[in-house]
């Protein structure tokens, strides 16, 4: 494939935008190439500035569960935009989406919309601190909750992709109130939460880790987390920015039958437009201004375009059999991938939960941040470039999640499987 137009755009972008991108992983440095610039998308297909087409497994990092440019979603946005794009005032459409979210997600009695996943998580943590009167946050190594200061401690996603230990600009006095512990380690979890010397306000967790690659919770791990936090009066926050409405219509908490105190959402509930949300028990949410003393605000919160796109998306997800069909598709694809890796003789550990999956280039099971770090990022980089040249668009990092969407056809998946087999064989060539 030719990438002439993308190369020119990247050079222009670097003059005006740090690194030429508006989110670091997009720079593709960890996979040893320059980024391609996308000009349009439809269904499961992306088209770049040179006219190259790709089968998309990134799904805009998760939101496009129904595929790109779905006519129902585009129609809802166009209809709403014709009435104005932003009012900075309450709208009927935000009530409609709020009611749909509250009805769908078991633990959410009230919800507040914001503009991003980062806004959702930082607002939920502030609320938990205000509700409990305590300061300390417990998070997990390799879990990423956005780029707010409190979370950039042993974070996943772009932090580990770029090899950055944390971030300059984050004051020590803020970081000292964040404790990061190993994911899936019950003993460390219990020891930390029972430490009476720590004034722990909340535990925040991705119920399925998606930012060190897809890493599912060990059996009983979330249940133990729930029982301990309930016993000790600690607010349990599920960061479902990725898993929300992806694993089931009731999100990961319905999938695992665990009820957190607060939930953070994003991505899918905006249908591809910028959005975030946090919500939970009414007792806690009633502490948010103007009902309570915990302040949070935003000019574009509840933006009508995002609300309309979210409503249209959730209506698609409500159709009978939607998740069952996706699971069948994802399970079949994952099984074929494992068979290919086995037949070729390459070490790949495939982790999958529903339509989220990551193939780690390692011979050892990946159950936490430490084991994820044993994956061969260099081998993944070569695989990424080979797949891209064959028209398959993967995440430009070993430590991200691939997504199956409703728009991917049997032919799309067959193409990806054939390219994967070819790429795996190339990786083993001396």
N, C-alpha and C positions, 0 to 999 in steps of 0.2 A: 504493500500500500504506500501511497505518497502522502506525506504530511506537510507539504510546502506551505499551504495556507495557515495551518496551525502553527508552524514554526514562526511565520511572520507575525501572527497575532501574539504569540508568546513574547517575542522581542518588543513589540509595542507595549504589551501589558506591563513588562518589567520596568518601563520608564515611569509608570504612574502608580503601580500597585506593588506593595512589598512582595518580592518573590514572584511577581506576575500572577498571583492567585489571591483569592479572598478567603481561602481556608488552606492551611499548610499542606495537608496530605495530597491535595490536588496537584501540587507541583511535581509529583511522581519521582522525586529524588531517590526514594528507597528502592524503586524498581528500575533505576538506571536509564530513564528516558525523559523526554519532555512531555508535557501534557498535550492531549488533543483538545481542541476547542469544539464544543458541540453547538450546532446551529438549530437543530430541531429534533423532536422525538415523537413517535407515535406507536402505541401498543408496546411491544417489547423491543422496538428498534430505535437506536440512536443514529443520527447522521452528523458527521463532523464537517468542519469548514472546507475540507477537500472533497466532500461528497461520499466519503467512505461510510459504510453502514455496519452496525454492530448489534449483536444480540446482547441485551442489557441484563446483567446480573447484579447491578448496584442499586437500581431502583431509586435514584436520587438519595442514596443511603437509607432507604427503607420506606418512604412514604407512598411510592407508586405501586401499591399492592394490586390495584385494578389495571395497571398499565398506564402509559403516558397518553396524555391528550384524550382521555375517555370522553366521548361526546356528552354524557350526562353531566360530568364535572365541568367541562368547558362551557356547556350551555348555561349552567347555573352561575358561573363566574361572569359570563357575558351579560346575562340578564341583570345581575346585581350591579355590575359596573356601569351599566347604562343609567342607573339611578344615583350614581356618585360612588367614589371609591373610599371615602373616609369621612366620618362626621365628628369624631371625638365625643360621641354622645351615645346613650343606650339605643339599641336597635332590637326589633322583634326577632331578627334572625339569630342573634346570640342566645336568646332564650330557647329557641328551637334546638340549637346544637347542645346547649347545656343540658336540656332535658333528655336528649338522646344519650349523652355521655353518662349522666347520672343513672338512667335506667339500665344502661348496658354494663357498667362496671360495678361489681357488687359492693365495694367498700365506700364508694363515693356518694355522700349525701348532698354535698354542695361542691361547686367547682368555680374556679376563677381562671379566665383566659388571659394569657400573656402572648408574647411574640416569638418565643424560642424555647428550646429545651433547657438551655442555660438559665433563662429567666425563671422557668418553672422550678428547677431544682434549687436555685439559690433562694427563691421565695419560700419554698417549702421548708428549707432549713431555717430560715429566719423565723418562720411561723412556729416551727418546733421549738426553737430557743425561746421565743416569746411565750409560748404556751407553758413550757416547763420551768422557765426561769434558769435554765442551765446553759452551758456554753459549748461543751465538747461534742464534736461530730465523730462518729465511727463510720468509716468507709472501708472498701476492700481493694487490695492490691490489683491493679489492672483494670478496675472499673472506672469508667469515665462518665462524669456527670456534668459536662460542660466546662467552660473556661473561667468560671468564677474563682476568685482567689482561694477560697477554702477547699476547693476540690483538686487543685494541681499538686497533689501529693501522691506519688506512685500511681498516677493516672494512666489510663490506657490510651487507645486510639492514636491520635497524631503525636502525642508525647513520646510513646515508645517507638512509633514509626520513625520519628526523627532522631531518636536516641537522646532526648532531652530529659534530665533527671527531675526537673521541676520547671520553674520559670522565674527569671529575674523580674523584679517588680512586685513580688508577693512578699509582704512584710512578715518577719518571723513571728510577730505577735499574733498574726492571724493564723499562720500555719500551726502554731503550737496548740491550737484548739481542735486540730484535725488529727485523728488517729487512723492509720491505715493498717489493716490486718489481712492475713492470707484468706483468699476466697476458698470456701469448702472445707475449712479446718474448724471442726466443731469445738475442739478443746480450747483453741486460742479464742474463739468467739465467746465461749462461756467465761473463761478466765478474765477477758477484757471487760465484759459487761458486768461482771460481779465485783469488779474492783471499786471499792467504796471511795477510794481517793480520787476517782474520776467523776466529774459532774457531767454525765452523759445526757445530752438532750435528745439525740436521735441516732438511729442507724439508718444509713441510706445505702441501697443495694440495687443493682440490676438483677432482677429475679432470674434471668438468663443473661449472663455476661455477653455483651456483644461488641465490646471495644478492646478486647485482647484476642479477637476472634470469637467465634461462638463457643462458649463454655457453659454447659448446663449445670444447675445445682445438683450436688450429690443427693441421693435419696435421703429424705428426712432433714436436710440442712435448713431449708426455709421454714419447716415446721418447728425446728428447735429455735431458730431465730425469733419466730413469732411468740413462742411460749416464754422465752427468756425476756424479751422486751415487754411483754404484757405483765409478767411477774414483777419486773423491776421498774415499771413506770417510765419506760423509754419509748419515745415515738418511733415507730417503724415506718420508713418511707420506701416505697417501691418506685424506683426510677423506671417507668415503663415508656419512656420516650421512643424506644425501639420496639419493645414487645407489645405495647398497647395496641389493641385491635389487630395484631398480627398473628398471635398464637391462637386466639379465639375471639369471638365478639366481646366477651367479657375480659379480654386481655390475659396476661400471664397469671394473675391472681385467680381467675376462674379456671384456667388450665391446670393450676396446681392446688386449687381449693385452699388458698391462703388469703386472709383478709388483713391488709396493712392498715395503718392509721391514716396515712396520706399517700397519694399516688401522683406521680408526675407523668404527663402525657405530652406528645408532640407528633411530628411527622404525619402519620396517617390521618389524624383528626383534622388536618388542614388540607388534605387532598393534594399536597404538593406546594401549597402556599405557606409562607412563614407563620408559624403558630406554636403555641405551647399552652399547657394548662396544668394546674395543680388543684387537688381537691381531696376530700376525705370526710371523716366524721364531722357532723355539724358542730359538735362541742368545740372542736379545734378550729374549724373554718370560721366560726363566729368571732374568733379573735382578730380576724382580718379587718382593717379599716374599710368602710366607715363604721362597721358594727363593733369593732374592737380596736385595741391600741397598736396592732402590728401593721405597719404601713407598707403598702406596695401599690404602685400605680403605673400607667403606661398610656401614652397618647393613642397608640394604634392597637391596644388590647381590645379583642373582640372585633377586629376589623371585618367589615361585612363581606369582603371578597373571600377571606379565609373561612369565615363561618359558612358561607354558601357552598364553598368547595368541600368543607368537612361534612356538611349535611348530605350532599350528593354522594360522597364517598361512603358514608355509613349506610345509606340506603342500598347501595350496591352490595355491601357486606351482609346485609340482612336477608338477602335472597336465599331461599332454601338450597342447601347443599354447597354453598360457596366455600366454606372452610373444609368440608369433606373432600371436595374436588381438588383444592389446593394441596391438602395433605397427601392425597393419592399421587398427585403429580410430583411433589417433593420427595416422597418416599421412593418412588420408582426411579427418579433421577439419581438420588443419593445411592441407591443400591447398585445402579449401573456404574457409577463413579468408583465405588469400592471394588467392584468386579474388575474394572479396567486397571486400577492400581495394582491389584493382586496378580492379574495376568501379566502385566508388564514387569512386575517385580520391583516396584518403587515404594519407598516408605512414605505413606501418607495416612495420617490419622484424620478421619472425617467425623467431625462433631456436627450433629444436627438436632434442632428442636423445631418441629413444624417446618415452616418455610425459611428458617434461618439455618445457614450451614457454613462451615469453614473447613477447608482441607489443609491441615498442618503438615509441612514437610518434615516429619520426624517419625521415629520408630516407636516412641513412647506415648502412652495415652496423655491427653492434655486435659487437666482437671483444674488448673489454677494458673496464676500469672507466671510462676516459676517454671512450670512445665511448658507453657506456651512459648517462653523465651528460648527454649531448646530447639524450636523449629528453625529450619534452614531458610532464613530470609533471602539469602543470595539465590538459592534454587527457586524460590517463589518469584523473585524478580525476573529470572530468565523465563519462567513459565508465563508470567504476566505478559511479557513482550511477545512471546510466541503466540499466545492466545489472541492478543490484540491484532497482530498481523493477520490472523485468520478470521477476524471479524467477531471476536468474542470479547465483551467489555467486562472485566473484573475489577474489583477494588484495587487501587495501586498501593497495596500494603498487605503483607502476610497476616497482619493483626486486625483484620476487619472481617465483616460478615457478608456472605453472598445471600441474595434473596431470590426466591421464586415468586413470580407474579402470575396473576390470572391471565395475563396477556401472552405469556410465552406459549407457543404452539408446540405440538409434537415435533414438528420439523425444526423449530428453534433449538429444542433440547437435543435432538439427534445431531444437529450440526455441532453443538457444544461438546457433546460426548466424543464425536469423531476427532475434533480438534484436541480434546484433552488426551486421548490415546496417543495421537501423533506427538503432542508436546511432551508427554511423559517419556516416550521412547527417545526423543531428542535429548532430554535431560540426562539420560543414562549413557549417551554416546561419549566415548573417550576423546 
